[in-house]
Amino acid sequence: MGNRINYDYIDEYIDDLTAAGDMFVSSPQRAFLSEIHSSAVKEGLPVTRIQVEAFLRWQIGALKPKNILEIGTCIGYSAITMLDAAGEDSRLTTIECDEDMLCRARKNFELCGFSERISSFLGDSAEIMPLMSGKYDFIFMDAAKAQYLQLMRECKRLLSPNGTVVCDDVLFYGMVSEKSLVNRRKITIVKRMKAFLNEMMSDAGMETALLPIGDGILISRKKSETL
């Protein structure tokens, strides 16, 4: 299913311009990331979109988080991207429910030299996150869309004061805003995503923006420790 929140020719133009830009070209892990990105696309795996990667790189490059949490690892592309942008002092924790995907991700972490900076956990994020402690400066959520509302409550608990959480694919192919696009099999996911967006945009403890990047990004900053 293609992107339904922008015109294809605009997406293609932005992707081409971004991929040729200095932020991408100067990336230390660019060659390796390009290799695993191509493999993922050929296999039809949900690898991070170019525009989303650019957004993550810019955000992390500006914020320089020391502790990063990722919810949804897949083959490790976004984890490597974030550590690549964060600098040598940063560490990342990632959670993945698919054992095959996590095995591939761990292999990719070894190949790029990041394995010692990454802690990875196999299992359902909804079961693992309540058991976690500590604080994270930056959280990237790209997991099961129907779980976003539940997982965000744990994200708030684990997020440092002034910490940032970014959620991917929140416009869900435009389905959250246009009934005619809704696939019957996706009705429950769409309802839950709309509930998630409504709650986040009205949450007085978070400063939140919704952006039409990729398939929609929600970025939110924690204002206090009272959440």
Phi and psi restraints in degrees (value plus and minus 20) as a CYANA .aco file:
   2 GLY   PHI     -99.7   -59.7
   2 GLY   PSI    -200.0  -160.0
   3 ASN   PHI     -98.2   -58.2
   3 ASN   PSI     104.3   144.3
   4 ARG   PHI    -129.5   -89.5
   4 ARG   PSI      -5.5    34.5
   5 ILE   PHI    -129.4   -89.4
   5 ILE   PSI     -15.9    24.1
   6 ASN   PHI    -175.5  -135.5
   6 ASN   PSI     143.7   183.7
   7 TYR   PHI     -93.8   -53.8
   7 TYR   PSI     120.7   160.7
   8 ASP   PHI     -78.0   -38.0
   8 ASP   PSI     -61.4   -21.4
   9 TYR   PHI     -86.9   -46.9
   9 TYR   PSI     -50.0   -10.0
  10 ILE   PHI     -91.0   -51.0
  10 ILE   PSI     -64.8   -24.8
  11 ASP   PHI     -78.7   -38.7
  11 ASP   PSI     -65.5   -25.5
  12 GLU   PHI     -83.2   -43.2
  12 GLU   PSI     -60.5   -20.5
  13 TYR   PHI     -83.4   -43.4
  13 TYR   PSI     -67.6   -27.6
  14 ILE   PHI     -83.5   -43.5
  14 ILE   PSI     -62.7   -22.7
  15 ASP   PHI     -80.2   -40.2
  15 ASP   PSI     -66.9   -26.9
  16 ASP   PHI     -84.0   -44.0
  16 ASP   PSI     -63.4   -23.4
  17 LEU   PHI     -86.5   -46.5
  17 LEU   PSI     -60.7   -20.7
  18 THR   PHI     -86.2   -46.2
  18 THR   PSI     -65.8   -25.8
  19 ALA   PHI     -83.1   -43.1
  19 ALA   PSI     -45.5    -5.5
  20 ALA   PHI    -113.3   -73.3
  20 ALA   PSI     -24.3    15.7
  21 GLY   PHI     -96.6   -56.6
  21 GLY   PSI     143.3   183.3
  22 ASP   PHI     -83.4   -43.4
  22 ASP   PSI     -55.9   -15.9
  23 MET   PHI     -80.1   -40.1
  23 MET   PSI     -52.2   -12.2
  24 PHE   PHI    -106.1   -66.1
  24 PHE   PSI     -68.5   -28.5
  25 VAL   PHI     -81.0   -41.0
  25 VAL   PSI     -57.4   -17.4
  26 SER   PHI    -103.9   -63.9
  26 SER   PSI     -21.0    19.0
  27 SER   PHI     -83.1   -43.1
  27 SER   PSI     105.9   145.9
  28 PRO   PHI     -78.3   -38.3
  28 PRO   PSI     -49.6    -9.6
  29 GLN   PHI    -121.7   -81.7
  29 GLN   PSI      -3.6    36.4
  30 ARG   PHI     -78.8   -38.8
  30 ARG   PSI     -66.7   -26.7
  31 ALA   PHI     -82.2   -42.2
  31 ALA   PSI     -63.7   -23.7
  32 PHE   PHI     -88.2   -48.2
  32 PHE   PSI     -62.7   -22.7
  33 LEU   PHI     -82.6   -42.6
  33 LEU   PSI     -60.1   -20.1
  34 SER   PHI     -82.6   -42.6
  34 SER   PSI     -57.7   -17.7
  35 GLU   PHI     -85.5   -45.5
  35 GLU   PSI     -68.7   -28.7
  36 ILE   PHI     -94.7   -54.7
  36 ILE   PSI     -46.3    -6.3
  37 HIS   PHI     -85.7   -45.7
  37 HIS   PSI     -64.9   -24.9
  38 SER   PHI     -81.3   -41.3
  38 SER   PSI     -62.4   -22.4
  39 SER   PHI     -82.7   -42.7
  39 SER   PSI     -62.5   -22.5
  40 ALA   PHI     -84.9   -44.9
  40 ALA   PSI     -62.4   -22.4
  41 VAL   PHI     -82.2   -42.2
  41 VAL   PSI     -62.7   -22.7
  42 LYS   PHI     -82.5   -42.5
  42 LYS   PSI     -54.5   -14.5
  43 GLU   PHI    -106.6   -66.6
  43 GLU   PSI     -26.8    13.2
  44 GLY   PHI      55.4    95.4
  44 GLY   PSI       6.3    46.3
  45 LEU   PHI    -103.4   -63.4
  45 LEU   PSI     130.1   170.1
  46 PRO   PHI     -98.2   -58.2
  46 PRO   PSI      48.7    88.7
  47 VAL   PHI     -98.2   -58.2
  47 VAL   PSI     132.8   172.8
  48 THR   PHI     -77.3   -37.3
  48 THR   PSI     112.8   152.8
  49 ARG   PHI     -90.4   -50.4
  49 ARG   PSI     134.0   174.0
  50 ILE   PHI     -77.7   -37.7
  50 ILE   PSI     -64.6   -24.6
  51 GLN   PHI     -86.0   -46.0
  51 GLN   PSI     -55.6   -15.6
  52 VAL   PHI     -89.4   -49.4
  52 VAL   PSI     -60.7   -20.7
  53 GLU   PHI     -80.0   -40.0
  53 GLU   PSI     -63.1   -23.1
  54 ALA   PHI     -81.9   -41.9
  54 ALA   PSI     -60.6   -20.6
  55 PHE   PHI     -83.6   -43.6
  55 PHE   PSI     -65.4   -25.4
  56 LEU   PHI     -82.1   -42.1
  56 LEU   PSI     -64.2   -24.2
  57 ARG   PHI     -80.8   -40.8
  57 ARG   PSI     -63.5   -23.5
  58 TRP   PHI     -85.9   -45.9
  58 TRP   PSI     -67.0   -27.0
  59 GLN   PHI     -81.3   -41.3
  59 GLN   PSI     -69.7   -29.7
  60 ILE   PHI     -89.7   -49.7
  60 ILE   PSI     -55.6   -15.6
  61 GLY   PHI     -82.9   -42.9
  61 GLY   PSI     -53.1   -13.1
  62 ALA   PHI    -101.3   -61.3
  62 ALA   PSI     -59.9   -19.9
  63 LEU   PHI    -105.2   -65.2
  63 LEU   PSI     -48.0    -8.0
  64 LYS   PHI      30.2    70.2
  64 LYS   PSI      35.5    75.5
  65 PRO   PHI     -87.3   -47.3
  65 PRO   PSI     123.6   163.6
  66 LYS   PHI    -108.4   -68.4
  66 LYS   PSI     -56.0   -16.0
  67 ASN   PHI    -142.5  -102.5
  67 ASN   PSI     100.6   140.6
  68 ILE   PHI    -137.5   -97.5
  68 ILE   PSI     117.9   157.9
  69 LEU   PHI    -137.0   -97.0
  69 LEU   PSI     111.4   151.4
  70 GLU   PHI    -138.5   -98.5
  70 GLU   PSI     111.7   151.7
  71 ILE   PHI    -132.3   -92.3
  71 ILE   PSI      82.1   122.1
  72 GLY   PHI      87.3   127.3
  72 GLY   PSI      78.4   118.4
  73 THR   PHI    -110.7   -70.7
  73 THR   PSI     -59.6   -19.6
  74 CYS   PHI      33.4    73.4
  74 CYS   PSI    -146.5  -106.5
  75 ILE   PHI    -117.8   -77.8
  75 ILE   PSI      -9.3    30.7
  76 GLY   PHI      76.0   116.0
  76 GLY   PSI     -15.1    24.9
  77 TYR   PHI     -80.8   -40.8
  77 TYR   PSI     -70.8   -30.8
  78 SER   PHI     -89.3   -49.3
  78 SER   PSI     -53.7   -13.7
  79 ALA   PHI     -82.6   -42.6
  79 ALA   PSI     -66.0   -26.0
  80 ILE   PHI     -84.0   -44.0
  80 ILE   PSI     -61.0   -21.0
  81 THR   PHI     -77.5   -37.5
  81 THR   PSI     -67.4   -27.4
  82 MET   PHI     -87.5   -47.5
  82 MET   PSI     -62.6   -22.6
  83 LEU   PHI     -88.2   -48.2
  83 LEU   PSI     -53.4   -13.4
  84 ASP   PHI     -80.2   -40.2
  84 ASP   PSI     -57.3   -17.3
  85 ALA   PHI    -105.9   -65.9
  85 ALA   PSI     -43.7    -3.7
  86 ALA   PHI     -99.8   -59.8
  86 ALA   PSI     -51.8   -11.8
  87 GLY   PHI      86.6   126.6
  87 GLY   PSI     148.4   188.4
  88 GLU   PHI     -88.8   -48.8
  88 GLU   PSI     -39.9     0.1
  89 ASP   PHI    -106.0   -66.0
  89 ASP   PSI     -24.5    15.5
  90 SER   PHI    -111.7   -71.7
  90 SER   PSI     130.7   170.7
  91 ARG   PHI    -146.8  -106.8
  91 ARG   PSI     136.8   176.8
  92 LEU   PHI    -155.1  -115.1
  92 LEU   PSI     118.6   158.6
  93 THR   PHI    -134.8   -94.8
  93 THR   PSI     112.9   152.9
  94 THR   PHI    -154.4  -114.4
  94 THR   PSI     127.7   167.7
  95 ILE   PHI    -145.4  -105.4
  95 ILE   PSI     112.5   152.5
  96 GLU   PHI    -161.3  -121.3
  96 GLU   PSI     117.1   157.1
  97 CYS   PHI    -112.0   -72.0
  97 CYS   PSI     -33.8     6.2
  98 ASP   PHI    -119.0   -79.0
  98 ASP   PSI      96.0   136.0
  99 GLU   PHI     -83.3   -43.3
  99 GLU   PSI     -61.1   -21.1
 100 ASP   PHI     -82.5   -42.5
 100 ASP   PSI     -63.7   -23.7
 101 MET   PHI     -83.5   -43.5
 101 MET   PSI     -62.1   -22.1
 102 LEU   PHI     -87.3   -47.3
 102 LEU   PSI     -55.5   -15.5
 103 CYS   PHI     -82.8   -42.8
 103 CYS   PSI     -62.0   -22.0
 104 ARG   PHI     -86.2   -46.2
 104 ARG   PSI     -60.1   -20.1
 105 ALA   PHI     -82.3   -42.3
 105 ALA   PSI     -64.5   -24.5
 106 ARG   PHI     -82.2   -42.2
 106 ARG   PSI     -56.7   -16.7
 107 LYS   PHI     -84.9   -44.9
 107 LYS   PSI     -62.3   -22.3
 108 ASN   PHI     -85.2   -45.2
 108 ASN   PSI     -55.9   -15.9
 109 PHE   PHI     -83.2   -43.2
 109 PHE   PSI     -59.0   -19.0
 110 GLU   PHI     -87.3   -47.3
 110 GLU   PSI     -63.9   -23.9
 111 LEU   PHI     -83.4   -43.4
 111 LEU   PSI     -52.1   -12.1
 112 CYS   PHI    -114.6   -74.6
 112 CYS   PSI     -21.9    18.1
 113 GLY   PHI      64.1   104.1
 113 GLY   PSI      -2.3    37.7
 114 PHE   PHI    -123.7   -83.7
 114 PHE   PSI     -20.1    19.9
 115 SER   PHI     -78.5   -38.5
 115 SER   PSI     -54.2   -14.2
 116 GLU   PHI     -94.4   -54.4
 116 GLU   PSI     -34.9     5.1
 117 ARG   PHI    -121.0   -81.0
 117 ARG   PSI     -18.9    21.1
 118 ILE   PHI    -143.4  -103.4
 118 ILE   PSI     110.4   150.4
 119 SER   PHI    -127.6   -87.6
 119 SER   PSI     104.9   144.9
 120 SER   PHI    -140.9  -100.9
 120 SER   PSI     121.0   161.0
 121 PHE   PHI    -147.5  -107.5
 121 PHE   PSI     116.9   156.9
 122 LEU   PHI    -118.2   -78.2
 122 LEU   PSI     107.0   147.0
 123 GLY   PHI     128.5   168.5
 123 GLY   PSI    -198.7  -158.7
 124 ASP   PHI     -96.4   -56.4
 124 ASP   PSI     103.6   143.6
 125 SER   PHI     -77.6   -37.6
 125 SER   PSI     -54.6   -14.6
 126 ALA   PHI     -85.8   -45.8
 126 ALA   PSI     -43.1    -3.1
 127 GLU   PHI    -114.6   -74.6
 127 GLU   PSI     -53.2   -13.2
 128 ILE   PHI     -99.9   -59.9
 128 ILE   PSI     -63.6   -23.6
 129 MET   PHI     -80.2   -40.2
 129 MET   PSI     -58.5   -18.5
 130 PRO   PHI     -82.2   -42.2
 130 PRO   PSI     -39.3     0.7
 131 LEU   PHI    -109.7   -69.7
 131 LEU   PSI     -27.8    12.2
 132 MET   PHI    -105.9   -65.9
 132 MET   PSI     132.2   172.2
 133 SER   PHI    -151.8  -111.8
 133 SER   PSI    -196.0  -156.0
 134 GLY   PHI      67.7   107.7
 134 GLY   PSI     157.5   197.5
 135 LYS   PHI    -146.3  -106.3
 135 LYS   PSI     126.0   166.0
 136 TYR   PHI    -141.6  -101.6
 136 TYR   PSI     117.7   157.7
 137 ASP   PHI    -101.7   -61.7
 137 ASP   PSI     -45.7    -5.7
 138 PHE   PHI    -166.7  -126.7
 138 PHE   PSI     111.9   151.9
 139 ILE   PHI    -146.5  -106.5
 139 ILE   PSI     112.1   152.1
 140 PHE   PHI    -136.4   -96.4
 140 PHE   PSI     101.0   141.0
 141 MET   PHI    -131.9   -91.9
 141 MET   PSI      99.1   139.1
 142 ASP   PHI    -164.0  -124.0
 142 ASP   PSI      39.6    79.6
 143 ALA   PHI    -133.2   -93.2
 143 ALA   PSI    -178.0  -138.0
 144 ALA   PHI     -80.5   -40.5
 144 ALA   PSI     102.5   142.5
 145 LYS   PHI     -83.2   -43.2
 145 LYS   PSI     -52.7   -12.7
 146 ALA   PHI     -87.6   -47.6
 146 ALA   PSI     -34.8     5.2
 147 GLN   PHI    -119.1   -79.1
 147 GLN   PSI     -20.6    19.4
 148 TYR   PHI     -75.9   -35.9
 148 TYR   PSI     -63.7   -23.7
 149 LEU   PHI     -83.7   -43.7
 149 LEU   PSI     -64.8   -24.8
 150 GLN   PHI     -85.0   -45.0
 150 GLN   PSI     -64.9   -24.9
 151 LEU   PHI     -88.5   -48.5
 151 LEU   PSI     -52.6   -12.6
 152 MET   PHI     -83.5   -43.5
 152 MET   PSI     -52.5   -12.5
 153 ARG   PHI     -83.6   -43.6
 153 ARG   PSI     -54.7   -14.7
 154 GLU   PHI     -95.1   -55.1
 154 GLU   PSI     -56.3   -16.3
 155 CYS   PHI     -78.5   -38.5
 155 CYS   PSI     -63.3   -23.3
 156 LYS   PHI     -81.3   -41.3
 156 LYS   PSI     -60.0   -20.0
 157 ARG   PHI     -85.1   -45.1
 157 ARG   PSI     -58.3   -18.3
 158 LEU   PHI    -108.1   -68.1
 158 LEU   PSI     -30.6     9.4
 159 LEU   PHI    -100.9   -60.9
 159 LEU   PSI     115.5   155.5
 160 SER   PHI     -87.0   -47.0
 160 SER   PSI     136.2   176.2
 161 PRO   PHI     -76.5   -36.5
 161 PRO   PSI     113.3   153.3
 162 ASN   PHI      48.4    88.4
 162 ASN   PSI     -10.9    29.1
 163 GLY   PHI     -91.3   -51.3
 163 GLY   PSI     141.0   181.0
 164 THR   PHI    -139.5   -99.5
 164 THR   PSI     118.0   158.0
 165 VAL   PHI    -142.5  -102.5
 165 VAL   PSI     114.3   154.3
 166 VAL   PHI    -139.6   -99.6
 166 VAL   PSI     108.4   148.4
 167 CYS   PHI    -135.7   -95.7
 167 CYS   PSI     110.6   150.6
 168 ASP   PHI    -118.0   -78.0
 168 ASP   PSI     135.4   175.4
 169 ASP   PHI      42.4    82.4
 169 ASP   PSI      15.4    55.4
 170 VAL   PHI    -100.6   -60.6
 170 VAL   PSI     -34.8     5.2
 171 LEU   PHI    -109.9   -69.9
 171 LEU   PSI     -29.4    10.6
 172 PHE   PHI      26.4    66.4
 172 PHE   PSI      42.8    82.8
 173 TYR   PHI      39.1    79.1
 173 TYR   PSI       5.9    45.9
 174 GLY   PHI      62.9   102.9
 174 GLY   PSI     -23.1    16.9
 175 MET   PHI     -83.7   -43.7
 175 MET   PSI     -49.5    -9.5
 176 VAL   PHI     -89.7   -49.7
 176 VAL   PSI     -38.3     1.7
 177 SER   PHI    -132.8   -92.8
 177 SER   PSI     -31.4     8.6
 178 GLU   PHI    -160.0  -120.0
 178 GLU   PSI      92.2   132.2
 179 LYS   PHI     -79.8   -39.8
 179 LYS   PSI     -54.4   -14.4
 180 SER   PHI     -85.8   -45.8
 180 SER   PSI     -37.6     2.4
 181 LEU   PHI    -108.7   -68.7
 181 LEU   PSI     -32.8     7.2
 182 VAL   PHI     -91.2   -51.2
 182 VAL   PSI     102.1   142.1
 183 ASN   PHI     -98.3   -58.3
 183 ASN   PSI     113.8   153.8
 184 ARG   PHI     -75.3   -35.3
 184 ARG   PSI     -53.5   -13.5
 185 ARG   PHI     -93.4   -53.4
 185 ARG   PSI     -31.3     8.7
 186 LYS   PHI    -128.9   -88.9
 186 LYS   PSI     -11.9    28.1
 187 ILE   PHI     -77.7   -37.7
 187 ILE   PSI     -65.9   -25.9
 188 THR   PHI     -83.4   -43.4
 188 THR   PSI     -63.2   -23.2
 189 ILE   PHI     -81.6   -41.6
 189 ILE   PSI     -64.1   -24.1
 190 VAL   PHI     -82.4   -42.4
 190 VAL   PSI     -63.8   -23.8
 191 LYS   PHI     -80.8   -40.8
 191 LYS   PSI     -63.3   -23.3
 192 ARG   PHI     -89.4   -49.4
 192 ARG   PSI     -56.0   -16.0
 193 MET   PHI     -87.6   -47.6
 193 MET   PSI     -59.7   -19.7
 194 LYS   PHI     -84.4   -44.4
 194 LYS   PSI     -59.9   -19.9
 195 ALA   PHI     -83.3   -43.3
 195 ALA   PSI     -60.2   -20.2
 196 PHE   PHI     -82.0   -42.0
 196 PHE   PSI     -67.9   -27.9
 197 LEU   PHI     -83.7   -43.7
 197 LEU   PSI     -63.0   -23.0
 198 ASN   PHI     -81.8   -41.8
 198 ASN   PSI     -62.6   -22.6
 199 GLU   PHI     -86.2   -46.2
 199 GLU   PSI     -63.2   -23.2
 200 MET   PHI     -87.1   -47.1
 200 MET   PSI     -60.3   -20.3
 201 MET   PHI     -90.5   -50.5
 201 MET   PSI     -40.4    -0.4
 202 SER   PHI    -125.3   -85.3
 202 SER   PSI     -16.3    23.7
 203 ASP   PHI     -97.1   -57.1
 203 ASP   PSI      93.2   133.2
 204 ALA   PHI     -89.9   -49.9
 204 ALA   PSI     -36.5     3.5
 205 GLY   PHI    -107.9   -67.9
 205 GLY   PSI     -23.8    16.2
 206 MET   PHI    -148.8  -108.8
 206 MET   PSI     125.2   165.2
 207 GLU   PHI    -122.1   -82.1
 207 GLU   PSI      94.8   134.8
 208 THR   PHI    -146.6  -106.6
 208 THR   PSI     120.0   160.0
 209 ALA   PHI    -150.3  -110.3
 209 ALA   PSI     123.3   163.3
 210 LEU   PHI    -133.4   -93.4
 210 LEU   PSI     102.6   142.6
 211 LEU   PHI    -144.6  -104.6
 211 LEU   PSI     118.9   158.9
 212 PRO   PHI    -102.9   -62.9
 212 PRO   PSI      39.9    79.9
 213 ILE   PHI    -126.7   -86.7
 213 ILE   PSI     112.9   152.9
 214 GLY   PHI      41.7    81.7
 214 GLY   PSI    -139.1   -99.1
 215 ASP   PHI    -127.7   -87.7
 215 ASP   PSI       8.9    48.9
 216 GLY   PHI      79.5   119.5
 216 GLY   PSI     106.7   146.7
 217 ILE   PHI    -143.1  -103.1
 217 ILE   PSI     117.1   157.1
 218 LEU   PHI    -131.2   -91.2
 218 LEU   PSI     107.6   147.6
 219 ILE   PHI    -141.2  -101.2
 219 ILE   PSI     111.3   151.3
 220 SER   PHI    -159.8  -119.8
 220 SER   PSI     117.3   157.3
 221 ARG   PHI    -133.3   -93.3
 221 ARG   PSI     112.3   152.3
 222 LYS   PHI     -95.5   -55.5
 222 LYS   PSI     106.9   146.9
 223 LYS   PHI    -108.7   -68.7
 223 LYS   PSI     -45.6    -5.6
 224 SER   PHI    -177.2  -137.2
 224 SER   PSI     157.8   197.8
 225 GLU   PHI    -112.9   -72.9
 225 GLU   PSI      -8.8    31.2
 226 THR   PHI    -104.1   -64.1
 226 THR   PSI     -24.0    16.0
